[in-house]
Amino acid sequence: MDRPSAAAAPSAAPSPEAAVTPPYVIAVIGLGTMGTGIAEVMARAGHEVIGVDLDDAAARRAVTALERSTARAVERGRGTPGERADTLARFRTFRDLRAAAAADLVIEVVDERYDTKRDVITALDRIVRPGAILATGTNALSVTRLAAGTGRPDRVLGLHFFAPAQAMKLVEVVSTVLTSPETTATVTALVRSLGKEPVAVGDRPGFIADGLLFGYLNQAAAMYEARYATREDIDAAMRLGCGLPMGPLALLDLVGVDTATTVLDAMYEASKDRLHAPAPVLRQLTAAGLLGRKSGRGFYSYEAPGSSTVVPDAQTPAGGRTQAEPRTVRSVGVAGSGTMAAGIAEVFARAGFPVQLAARSPEKAEHAVARMAASLDRSVARGRLSAEQRDAAVALVTPAASYDAFAQADLVVEAVAEDLLAKQQLFRILDKVCRPGAVLATTTSSLPVVAVARATERPQDVVGMHFFNPAPAMKLVEVVHTVLTAADVRATVHQVCGALRKHPVDCGDRAGFIVNALLFPYLNNAVKMVQDHYASVDAIDAAMKLGGGYPMGPFELLDVVGLDVSLAIEQVLHGEFRDPGLAPAPLLEHLVSAGCLGRKTGRGFREYARR
């Protein structure tokens, strides 16, 4: 971004290795939420910022926002009054594009419509000096197509900040086949100097973060539209089951339903993947003007346009999930000897329920109880539990010699291997030994609950109770009802979850339930990105952690879960829904065939030190 000669101007563009980027004149076109955020980031970093917006009110809001944020910074000791005054002096607003004539870098963040962006960029191409760089903030439109319409395609790229720009660390730097390496290097150095993490990506709709995020959001919208689960349960499931900062439907309201539809349209046009075709409910909400927070109503209703405060509406659940009276649960049986069985036994014992734990042999049952006791010891060592509480919980769990010990249990939770035949065999035994009226729950994460239920003579008493690992720590339980599950059984499990201090979400009996049905296609699409050589494992993980607020990147998560487990779940989803977009990525299949299963084998998408 070379400048005309001037005393205070840098004489040359910085190298990508430069530790400090010289101050530039940066024009931001469009002073909505994103434009205002970018302008603030640039002004705080010491750059002169020219804000351009045809709407005087938008310009005033941008100035006010900068005044407020810098005032808060001073109050919190993160700046001085003098620094605040300098920052405010560096930001000026105008209504005319010609104000950008002296800019070194122009970033447009106008409406996400091709015609609008094309008109702005071609107008800027005629206004700014030959050495200036033009950047588009699009996250869905073709940067190449926009660049080709200018007289400087080598100096046009995408610069995709994430909202809120002041807080989010990720910036995707989008180079086209026309962008010069020097342009990319200069802008990358600038982004890094802002304290942001630049990720280099190629030009395709959605880039990395939105390319993965919007497919997931679209599937969540389709799940809601099919009335498979309530909006509250879908959002709670993904927050509590995956540790995400927001549920998908709340995030769609924040992003804007119309914006999401535009992005998905562009993604579908490029991929022809049906998973990217916008769910009809997105078009319906857009057509009705129900665009999310900015309009005051989208998937949820808000206190006012622009407000983040959700208010009750006609779809807000009222009272209990069902009018049925729950059955009484005083004692519990847990079947299994693995990590999940021990964790579930711990959860019930800590809540005060007497537990009989049975497995295929008395030795396995005793081993599971010992594992539970070790987990409680760790909680005591970490100060999360008192020694007295630990002793009380251990005293409530009894290793049983056989499944006959479940004869008087009110609720039996099965947590054996994820194998349908094994579960059916166990439920035939439970059908014989458990008293009439006992609730029988399976913890399956991918198998049909109804197939387990039909192994008994009491399918109305069988329900899915999908705990998440580690069961003592994870708050979510998916309560999976079949077409045969009795209403009072569902009510019973919800009441029990409350006693366990878990959050139950209701869903029907189909592959993946809520969490896995939304999570694993997202993971599969990340694998496809690597497989197609679009981005690296590290770049994708960084993009989703820094740009999406995910606690783990998709490849970190795949290696933790296990590539074999992930492949099995993908195969179940593909087999159930028969959507080509759900077919497991060949790269995932190849790694599993090679025995590269993730952390447990020392190698998956990354290599790990052997323990």
C-alpha positions as CSV (number, residue, x, y, z in Angstrom):
1,M,0.0,0.0,0.0
2,D,2.5,2.6,-1.2
3,R,1.6,6.2,-0.4
4,P,2.4,9.4,-2.3
5,S,5.5,11.0,-0.9
6,A,4.7,12.9,2.3
7,A,6.6,13.6,5.5
8,A,4.5,11.3,7.7
9,A,3.8,8.7,5.0
10,P,5.6,5.3,4.8
11,S,7.9,5.1,1.8
12,A,7.1,1.5,0.9
13,A,4.7,-1.3,1.7
14,P,5.9,-3.5,4.5
15,S,7.3,-7.0,4.1
16,P,5.1,-9.8,5.5
17,E,7.7,-10.3,8.2
18,A,7.5,-6.7,9.4
19,A,6.9,-6.5,13.1
20,V,5.2,-3.2,12.9
21,T,2.9,-2.0,10.1
22,P,3.2,1.8,9.4
23,P,0.0,3.9,9.9
24,Y,-2.1,3.9,6.8
25,V,-5.2,5.8,5.6
26,I,-7.9,3.2,5.6
27,A,-11.4,3.8,4.2
28,V,-14.3,1.7,5.5
29,I,-17.3,1.8,3.2
30,G,-20.6,1.0,5.0
31,L,-20.9,1.9,8.7
32,G,-23.3,-0.8,9.9
33,T,-22.3,-3.0,12.8
34,M,-19.4,-4.7,11.0
35,G,-18.1,-1.5,9.3
36,T,-18.2,0.3,12.6
37,G,-16.3,-2.5,14.3
38,I,-13.6,-2.6,11.6
39,A,-13.3,1.2,11.8
40,E,-12.8,1.1,15.5
41,V,-10.2,-1.7,15.2
42,M,-8.2,0.3,12.7
43,A,-8.5,3.6,14.6
44,R,-7.4,2.1,17.8
45,A,-4.3,0.6,16.0
46,G,-3.2,4.0,15.0
47,H,-4.5,4.2,11.4
48,E,-6.3,7.2,10.0
49,V,-9.8,6.0,9.2
50,I,-12.3,7.4,6.7
51,G,-15.8,6.1,7.2
52,V,-18.2,6.4,4.3
53,D,-22.0,5.8,4.5
54,L,-24.9,7.5,2.6
55,D,-26.9,7.4,5.8
56,D,-26.1,10.2,8.1
57,A,-27.7,8.4,11.0
58,A,-25.4,5.4,10.5
59,A,-22.4,7.6,10.5
60,R,-23.5,9.3,13.7
61,R,-24.1,5.9,15.3
62,A,-20.6,4.8,14.3
63,V,-19.0,7.9,15.9
64,T,-21.1,7.4,19.1
65,A,-20.1,3.7,19.3
66,L,-16.4,4.7,19.1
67,E,-16.9,7.4,21.7
68,R,-18.6,4.9,24.1
69,S,-16.1,2.1,23.6
70,T,-13.1,4.3,24.1
71,A,-14.6,5.9,27.2
72,R,-15.1,2.4,28.6
73,A,-11.5,1.6,27.9
74,V,-10.3,4.6,29.8
75,E,-12.7,3.7,32.8
76,R,-11.2,0.2,32.9
77,G,-7.6,1.4,32.7
78,R,-7.0,0.2,29.2
79,G,-6.1,3.6,27.8
80,T,-5.5,7.2,28.8
81,P,-7.7,10.2,28.0
82,G,-5.0,11.4,25.6
83,E,-5.0,8.1,23.7
84,R,-8.8,8.2,23.5
85,A,-8.7,11.7,22.1
86,D,-6.1,10.6,19.5
87,T,-8.3,7.6,18.5
88,L,-11.4,9.7,18.0
89,A,-9.4,12.3,16.0
90,R,-8.3,9.6,13.6
91,F,-11.9,8.7,12.7
92,R,-13.8,10.9,10.3
93,T,-17.1,10.2,8.5
94,F,-18.3,11.2,5.0
95,R,-21.3,10.6,2.7
96,D,-19.3,10.6,-0.6
97,L,-17.1,7.8,-1.9
98,R,-14.7,10.4,-3.2
99,A,-13.6,10.9,0.4
100,A,-11.7,7.6,0.0
101,A,-9.5,9.0,-2.7
102,A,-6.4,9.2,-0.5
103,A,-6.8,5.8,1.1
104,D,-4.1,3.1,1.0
105,L,-6.7,0.4,1.7
106,V,-10.4,0.5,1.1
107,I,-12.6,-2.1,2.8
108,E,-16.2,-2.3,1.7
109,V,-18.8,-3.8,4.0
110,V,-22.0,-2.8,2.2
111,D,-25.1,-5.0,1.7
112,E,-24.3,-8.6,0.8
113,R,-25.7,-8.2,-2.8
114,Y,-23.5,-8.6,-5.8
115,D,-24.9,-5.6,-7.7
116,T,-24.4,-3.3,-4.7
117,K,-20.8,-4.5,-4.1
118,R,-19.9,-4.4,-7.8
119,D,-21.1,-0.8,-8.1
120,V,-19.2,0.3,-5.0
121,I,-16.0,-1.4,-6.0
122,T,-16.0,-0.3,-9.6
123,A,-16.7,3.3,-8.4
124,L,-13.8,3.1,-6.0
125,D,-11.5,1.7,-8.7
126,R,-12.0,5.0,-10.5
127,I,-11.6,7.1,-7.4
128,V,-8.6,5.8,-5.4
129,R,-5.0,6.1,-6.6
130,P,-3.4,3.2,-8.6
131,G,-1.4,1.8,-5.7
132,A,-4.3,1.4,-3.3
133,I,-5.7,-2.0,-2.4
134,L,-9.5,-2.7,-2.6
135,A,-10.9,-5.3,-0.1
136,T,-14.4,-6.7,0.0
137,G,-15.9,-7.9,3.2
138,T,-18.1,-10.5,1.5
139,N,-18.5,-13.9,3.0
140,A,-20.6,-15.4,0.2
141,L,-20.0,-13.6,-3.1
142,S,-17.2,-14.3,-5.6
143,V,-14.2,-12.1,-4.9
144,T,-12.8,-13.1,-8.3
145,R,-15.8,-11.9,-10.1
146,L,-15.7,-8.5,-8.2
147,A,-12.0,-8.2,-8.9
148,A,-12.3,-8.9,-12.6
149,G,-14.5,-5.9,-13.0
150,T,-11.8,-3.5,-11.9
151,G,-8.7,-2.2,-13.6
152,R,-6.5,-3.6,-10.7
153,P,-7.5,-7.2,-10.2
154,D,-4.1,-7.9,-8.7
155,R,-4.8,-5.5,-5.9
156,V,-8.3,-6.8,-5.0
157,L,-8.9,-9.4,-2.3
158,G,-11.3,-10.4,0.4
159,L,-10.9,-9.4,4.0
160,H,-13.4,-11.2,6.1
161,F,-13.7,-10.0,9.7
162,F,-16.0,-11.7,12.2
163,A,-18.6,-10.0,14.4
164,P,-17.9,-8.4,16.7
165,A,-14.8,-7.2,14.9
166,Q,-13.4,-5.6,18.0
167,A,-13.3,-9.0,19.9
168,M,-13.0,-11.7,17.3
169,K,-9.4,-12.7,16.5
170,L,-9.9,-14.4,13.2
171,V,-9.7,-12.6,9.8
172,E,-9.8,-14.6,6.6
173,V,-7.6,-13.1,3.9
174,V,-9.1,-14.2,0.6
175,S,-6.8,-14.3,-2.4
176,T,-8.1,-15.0,-5.9
177,V,-6.1,-16.3,-8.8
178,L,-5.7,-12.7,-9.8
179,T,-4.4,-11.3,-6.5
180,S,-0.7,-10.6,-6.4
181,P,1.4,-12.2,-3.6
182,E,2.6,-8.7,-2.6
183,T,-1.0,-7.6,-2.0
184,T,-1.7,-10.7,0.1
185,A,1.5,-10.3,2.1
186,T,0.9,-6.6,2.8
187,V,-2.7,-7.1,4.0
188,T,-1.7,-10.2,6.0
189,A,1.0,-8.1,7.8
190,L,-1.6,-5.4,8.5
191,V,-4.0,-7.9,10.0
192,R,-1.4,-9.4,12.2
193,S,-0.4,-6.0,13.4
194,L,-4.0,-5.5,14.6
195,G,-3.5,-8.4,17.0
196,K,-5.7,-10.6,14.8
197,E,-5.0,-14.0,13.4
198,P,-4.9,-14.0,9.6
199,V,-5.9,-17.2,7.8
200,A,-5.1,-17.4,4.1
201,V,-8.0,-18.9,2.1
202,G,-9.0,-19.3,-1.5
203,D,-12.1,-17.8,-3.1
204,R,-15.1,-20.0,-2.6
205,P,-18.4,-19.1,-0.9
206,G,-18.2,-19.2,2.8
207,F,-14.5,-19.6,2.9
208,I,-13.5,-21.8,5.9
209,A,-15.5,-20.7,8.9
210,D,-18.8,-19.7,7.2
211,G,-18.4,-22.6,4.8
212,L,-18.6,-25.0,7.7
213,L,-20.8,-22.9,10.0
214,F,-23.7,-22.2,7.6
215,G,-24.2,-25.8,6.5
216,Y,-24.6,-26.6,10.2
217,L,-27.0,-23.7,10.7
218,N,-29.0,-24.8,7.7
219,Q,-29.4,-28.3,9.0
220,A,-30.5,-26.9,12.4
221,A,-33.2,-24.8,10.7
222,A,-34.4,-27.8,8.7
223,M,-34.5,-29.9,12.0
224,Y,-36.7,-27.2,13.6
225,E,-38.9,-26.9,10.5
226,A,-39.5,-30.6,10.6
227,R,-40.7,-30.2,14.2
228,Y,-38.2,-32.8,15.3
229,A,-37.3,-30.7,18.3
230,T,-38.2,-27.3,19.7
231,R,-36.0,-24.3,19.0
232,E,-35.1,-24.2,22.7
233,D,-34.1,-27.9,22.8
234,I,-32.0,-27.6,19.6
235,D,-30.1,-24.6,20.9
236,A,-29.6,-26.1,24.4
237,A,-28.4,-29.4,22.9
238,M,-25.7,-27.7,20.9
239,R,-24.6,-25.4,23.7
240,L,-24.5,-28.0,26.4
241,G,-23.5,-31.0,24.3
242,C,-20.8,-29.3,22.3
243,G,-19.8,-26.3,24.5
244,L,-20.8,-23.8,21.8
245,P,-21.3,-20.2,22.8
246,M,-24.7,-20.0,21.1
247,G,-27.3,-22.4,19.8
248,P,-27.7,-22.5,16.0
249,L,-31.2,-20.9,15.8
250,A,-30.2,-18.0,18.2
251,L,-27.0,-17.6,16.0
252,L,-29.1,-17.4,12.9
253,D,-31.1,-14.6,14.5
254,L,-27.9,-12.8,15.4
255,V,-26.4,-13.2,11.9
256,G,-29.6,-12.3,10.2
257,V,-31.9,-14.9,8.5
258,D,-31.7,-13.0,5.2
259,T,-27.9,-13.0,5.4
260,A,-27.8,-16.7,6.1
261,T,-30.1,-17.3,3.1
262,T,-27.8,-15.3,0.8
263,V,-24.7,-17.1,2.0
264,L,-26.4,-20.5,1.6
265,D,-27.6,-19.7,-1.9
266,A,-24.1,-18.8,-2.9
267,M,-22.7,-22.0,-1.3
268,Y,-25.3,-24.2,-3.1
269,E,-24.6,-22.5,-6.4
270,A,-21.0,-23.5,-6.1
271,S,-21.3,-26.9,-4.5
272,K,-24.7,-28.2,-5.6
273,D,-24.8,-30.0,-2.2
274,R,-28.4,-30.3,-1.0
275,L,-27.2,-29.7,2.5
276,H,-26.4,-26.1,1.4
277,A,-29.8,-25.5,-0.2
278,P,-31.5,-23.0,2.2
279,A,-34.2,-24.7,4.3
280,P,-37.6,-23.4,3.2
281,V,-38.2,-21.8,6.6
282,L,-35.3,-19.4,6.0
283,R,-36.9,-18.1,2.8
284,Q,-40.3,-17.9,4.5
285,L,-38.9,-15.9,7.4
286,T,-37.0,-13.6,5.1
287,A,-40.0,-13.0,2.9
288,A,-42.1,-12.1,6.0
289,G,-39.4,-9.7,7.2
290,L,-38.7,-11.8,10.3
291,L,-34.9,-11.4,10.0
292,G,-33.8,-12.1,13.5
293,R,-32.6,-9.6,16.1
294,K,-32.4,-6.7,13.7
295,S,-36.1,-6.9,13.0
296,G,-37.2,-7.9,16.5
297,R,-38.3,-11.4,15.5
298,G,-36.9,-14.4,13.7
299,F,-36.7,-17.9,15.2
300,Y,-37.2,-16.1,18.5
301,S,-39.0,-12.9,19.5
302,Y,-37.1,-10.0,20.9
303,E,-37.9,-7.1,23.2
304,A,-37.3,-4.6,20.3
305,P,-35.5,-4.5,16.9
306,G,-31.8,-4.8,17.6
307,S,-32.3,-6.1,21.1
308,S,-30.7,-9.3,22.4
309,T,-33.4,-9.9,25.0
310,V,-35.7,-12.8,24.1
311,V,-39.3,-12.4,25.1
312,P,-42.0,-15.2,25.3
313,D,-44.1,-15.8,22.3
314,A,-46.7,-18.3,21.0
315,Q,-43.9,-21.0,20.6
316,T,-42.4,-20.6,24.1
317,P,-42.9,-23.9,26.0
318,A,-45.4,-23.5,28.8
319,G,-45.1,-25.5,32.0
320,G,-44.1,-29.2,31.7
321,R,-43.2,-31.2,28.7
322,T,-46.2,-33.5,29.1
323,Q,-49.3,-33.5,31.2
324,A,-48.6,-37.1,32.2
325,E,-47.8,-37.9,35.9
326,P,-44.3,-39.2,36.2
327,R,-43.6,-42.6,37.8
328,T,-41.8,-42.8,41.1
329,V,-38.1,-43.5,41.0
330,R,-36.4,-44.4,44.3
331,S,-33.8,-46.9,43.2
332,V,-31.7,-47.3,40.0
333,G,-29.9,-50.0,38.1
334,V,-27.0,-49.3,35.8
335,A,-25.9,-52.0,33.3
336,G,-22.3,-51.9,32.0
337,S,-18.7,-51.7,33.2
338,G,-17.1,-49.0,31.0
339,T,-16.4,-45.4,31.4
340,M,-20.0,-44.3,30.7
341,A,-21.6,-46.8,33.0
342,A,-19.3,-45.8,35.9
343,G,-20.0,-42.1,35.1
344,I,-23.7,-42.6,35.1
345,A,-23.6,-44.5,38.4
346,E,-21.6,-41.6,39.9
347,V,-24.2,-39.1,38.7
348,F,-27.1,-41.0,40.3
349,A,-25.2,-41.7,43.5
350,R,-24.2,-38.0,43.9
351,A,-27.9,-37.2,43.5
352,G,-28.8,-39.5,46.4
353,F,-30.2,-42.5,44.4
354,P,-29.2,-46.0,45.6
355,V,-27.6,-47.8,42.6
356,Q,-27.1,-51.4,41.7
357,L,-24.4,-51.7,39.1
358,A,-24.3,-55.0,37.2
359,A,-22.1,-56.1,34.2
360,R,-21.3,-59.4,32.4
361,S,-19.4,-60.6,35.5
362,P,-19.1,-59.7,39.1
363,E,-15.5,-58.7,38.5
364,K,-16.4,-56.2,35.8
365,A,-19.0,-54.7,38.1
366,E,-16.5,-54.3,40.9
367,H,-14.0,-52.8,38.5
368,A,-16.6,-50.2,37.4
369,V,-17.4,-49.3,41.0
370,A,-13.7,-48.9,41.7
371,R,-13.4,-46.6,38.6
372,M,-16.3,-44.5,39.9
373,A,-14.7,-44.2,43.4
374,A,-11.4,-43.1,41.7
375,S,-13.4,-40.4,39.8
376,L,-14.9,-39.2,43.1
377,D,-11.4,-39.1,44.7
378,R,-10.3,-36.8,41.9
379,S,-13.2,-34.5,42.6
380,V,-12.2,-34.4,46.3
381,A,-8.6,-33.6,45.4
382,R,-9.8,-30.8,43.2
383,G,-12.0,-29.3,45.9
384,R,-15.2,-30.0,44.0
385,L,-16.5,-32.5,46.6
386,S,-16.0,-33.1,50.3
387,A,-14.7,-36.4,51.6
388,E,-18.0,-36.9,53.4
389,Q,-19.9,-36.4,50.1
390,R,-17.5,-38.8,48.4
391,D,-18.1,-41.5,51.0
392,A,-21.9,-41.1,50.9
393,A,-21.9,-41.5,47.1
394,V,-19.7,-44.6,47.2
395,A,-21.9,-46.1,49.9
396,L,-24.9,-45.8,47.6
397,V,-23.4,-47.9,44.8
398,T,-23.4,-51.7,45.0
399,P,-21.6,-54.0,42.5
400,A,-24.1,-56.7,41.6
401,A,-23.3,-60.4,40.8
402,S,-26.0,-60.5,38.1
403,Y,-28.7,-58.5,36.4
404,D,-31.2,-60.2,38.8
405,A,-30.2,-57.4,41.2
406,F,-32.4,-55.1,39.1
407,A,-35.6,-56.9,40.2
408,Q,-36.9,-54.0,42.3
409,A,-35.3,-51.1,40.5
410,D,-37.6,-48.3,39.4
411,L,-35.3,-47.2,36.6
412,V,-32.6,-49.2,34.8
413,V,-30.1,-47.4,32.5
414,E,-28.2,-49.6,30.0
415,A,-24.7,-48.5,29.1
416,V,-23.1,-51.4,27.3
417,A,-21.2,-51.5,24.0
418,E,-22.7,-49.6,21.1
419,D,-23.8,-52.8,19.4
420,L,-27.5,-53.4,18.5
421,L,-27.4,-57.2,19.1
422,A,-25.7,-56.8,22.5
423,K,-28.3,-54.2,23.6
424,Q,-31.2,-56.3,22.4
425,Q,-29.9,-59.3,24.2
426,L,-29.6,-57.3,27.4
427,F,-33.1,-55.8,27.1
428,R,-34.5,-59.3,26.7
429,I,-32.9,-60.1,30.1
430,L,-34.2,-56.9,31.6
431,D,-37.7,-57.6,30.4
432,K,-37.6,-60.8,32.4
433,V,-36.0,-59.6,35.6
434,C,-37.3,-56.1,36.1
435,R,-40.6,-55.5,37.8
436,P,-43.7,-54.3,35.8
437,G,-43.7,-50.5,35.5
438,A,-40.0,-50.1,35.7
439,V,-38.5,-47.6,33.2
440,L,-35.9,-49.1,30.9
441,A,-33.5,-46.6,29.3
442,T,-30.8,-47.1,26.7
443,T,-27.8,-44.7,26.4
444,T,-27.3,-45.3,22.7
445,S,-26.0,-42.4,20.7
446,S,-26.7,-43.8,17.2
447,L,-28.8,-46.9,17.2
448,P,-32.6,-47.0,16.8
449,V,-34.2,-47.0,20.3
450,V,-37.3,-48.7,18.9
451,A,-35.2,-51.6,17.8
452,V,-34.0,-52.0,21.4
453,A,-37.5,-51.5,22.7
454,R,-39.0,-54.2,20.5
455,A,-36.7,-56.8,22.1
456,T,-39.0,-56.5,25.1
457,E,-42.6,-57.2,25.8
458,R,-43.0,-53.7,27.2
459,P,-41.8,-51.3,24.5
460,Q,-43.9,-48.5,26.0
461,D,-41.6,-48.5,29.0
462,V,-38.4,-48.1,26.9
463,V,-36.8,-44.7,26.3
464,G,-33.5,-43.3,25.2
465,M,-31.5,-41.5,27.8
466,H,-28.4,-40.3,26.0
467,F,-25.8,-39.0,28.5
468,F,-22.7,-37.2,27.2
469,N,-19.1,-38.1,28.1
470,P,-17.9,-37.5,30.8
471,A,-21.3,-38.0,32.4
472,P,-20.5,-36.4,35.7
473,A,-19.5,-33.1,34.0
474,M,-21.8,-32.8,31.0
475,K,-25.1,-31.2,31.7
476,L,-27.0,-32.5,28.6
477,V,-29.2,-35.6,28.4
478,E,-31.1,-36.3,25.1
479,V,-34.5,-37.9,26.0
480,V,-35.4,-40.0,23.0
481,H,-38.9,-41.2,22.7
482,T,-40.1,-43.7,20.1
483,V,-43.6,-44.0,18.6
484,L,-44.3,-46.5,21.4
485,T,-42.9,-44.7,24.4
486,A,-45.5,-43.9,27.0
487,A,-46.0,-40.3,28.0
488,D,-45.5,-41.0,31.7
489,V,-42.1,-42.6,30.9
490,R,-41.0,-39.4,29.2
491,A,-42.2,-37.4,32.1
492,T,-40.4,-39.7,34.5
493,V,-37.1,-39.3,32.7
494,H,-37.5,-35.5,32.7
495,Q,-38.2,-35.5,36.4
496,V,-35.2,-37.7,37.1
497,C,-32.9,-35.4,35.0
498,G,-34.0,-32.5,37.1
499,A,-33.0,-34.4,40.3
500,L,-29.6,-35.2,38.6
501,R,-29.2,-31.5,37.8
502,K,-29.0,-32.3,34.2
503,H,-30.7,-30.5,31.3
504,P,-33.0,-32.8,29.3
505,V,-33.9,-32.1,25.7
506,D,-36.7,-34.0,23.9
507,C,-36.3,-35.6,20.5
508,G,-37.6,-38.4,18.4
509,D,-36.0,-41.7,17.5
510,R,-33.9,-41.0,14.4
511,A,-30.2,-41.3,13.7
512,G,-28.0,-38.9,15.5
513,F,-30.8,-37.4,17.6
514,I,-30.0,-33.7,17.9
515,V,-26.3,-33.3,18.7
516,N,-24.7,-36.0,16.5
517,A,-27.1,-35.2,13.6
518,L,-25.8,-31.6,13.5
519,L,-22.2,-32.2,14.7
520,F,-21.0,-35.0,12.5
521,P,-22.0,-33.6,9.1
522,Y,-20.0,-30.4,10.1
523,L,-17.0,-32.6,11.0
524,N,-17.4,-34.5,7.7
525,N,-17.4,-31.3,5.7
526,A,-14.2,-30.1,7.5
527,V,-12.6,-33.4,6.3
528,K,-13.8,-32.7,2.8
529,M,-12.1,-29.3,2.9
530,V,-8.7,-30.9,3.7
531,Q,-9.4,-33.6,1.2
532,D,-10.0,-31.0,-1.6
533,H,-6.8,-29.2,-0.6
534,Y,-8.8,-26.0,0.1
535,A,-7.3,-25.5,3.6
536,S,-5.0,-27.2,6.1
537,V,-6.0,-29.0,9.2
538,D,-4.4,-26.2,11.3
539,A,-6.1,-23.4,9.4
540,I,-9.5,-25.0,9.7
541,D,-9.1,-25.6,13.4
542,A,-7.9,-22.0,13.9
543,A,-10.8,-20.6,11.9
544,M,-13.5,-22.4,13.8
545,K,-12.0,-21.6,17.3
546,L,-11.2,-18.0,16.5
547,G,-14.1,-17.2,14.1
548,G,-16.8,-19.5,15.5
549,G,-16.0,-19.5,19.2
550,Y,-15.8,-23.3,19.2
551,P,-13.9,-24.8,22.1
552,M,-12.1,-27.2,19.8
553,G,-11.4,-27.2,16.1
554,P,-13.1,-30.0,14.1
555,F,-9.8,-32.0,13.7
556,E,-9.0,-31.7,17.4
557,L,-12.4,-33.1,18.1
558,L,-12.2,-35.9,15.6
559,D,-9.0,-37.1,17.0
560,V,-10.4,-37.0,20.6
561,V,-13.7,-38.8,19.6
562,G,-11.9,-41.3,17.5
563,L,-12.0,-41.5,13.7
564,D,-13.5,-45.0,13.8
565,V,-16.3,-43.8,16.1
566,S,-16.8,-40.7,13.9
567,L,-16.9,-42.8,10.7
568,A,-19.5,-45.2,12.3
569,I,-21.8,-42.3,13.2
570,E,-21.4,-40.8,9.7
571,Q,-22.3,-44.2,8.2
572,V,-25.4,-44.4,10.4
573,L,-26.5,-40.9,9.4
574,H,-25.9,-41.6,5.7
575,G,-27.8,-44.9,5.9
576,E,-30.8,-43.3,7.6
577,F,-31.2,-40.1,5.5
578,R,-29.6,-41.3,2.2
579,D,-28.4,-37.8,1.4
580,P,-25.3,-37.9,-0.8
581,G,-23.9,-34.9,1.2
582,L,-23.8,-37.1,4.3
583,A,-21.6,-39.8,2.8
584,P,-18.4,-40.1,4.8
585,A,-15.5,-38.3,3.3
586,P,-13.1,-40.8,1.6
587,L,-10.2,-39.4,3.5
588,L,-11.9,-40.3,6.8
589,E,-12.4,-43.8,5.5
590,H,-8.8,-44.1,4.4
591,L,-7.4,-43.0,7.7
592,V,-9.6,-45.5,9.6
593,S,-8.5,-48.3,7.2
594,A,-4.9,-47.4,7.9
595,G,-5.5,-47.7,11.7
596,C,-5.0,-43.9,12.2
597,L,-7.9,-43.5,14.7
598,G,-6.8,-40.4,16.6
599,R,-5.3,-39.9,20.0
600,K,-5.9,-43.5,21.1
601,T,-3.6,-44.8,18.4
602,G,-1.1,-41.9,18.4
603,R,-2.1,-40.7,15.0
604,G,-5.2,-39.3,13.3
605,F,-5.3,-36.0,11.6
606,R,-2.3,-35.1,13.8
607,E,0.4,-37.2,15.4
608,Y,0.6,-37.6,19.2
609,A,3.3,-38.7,21.6
610,R,2.8,-42.3,22.8
611,R,2.0,-42.6,26.5
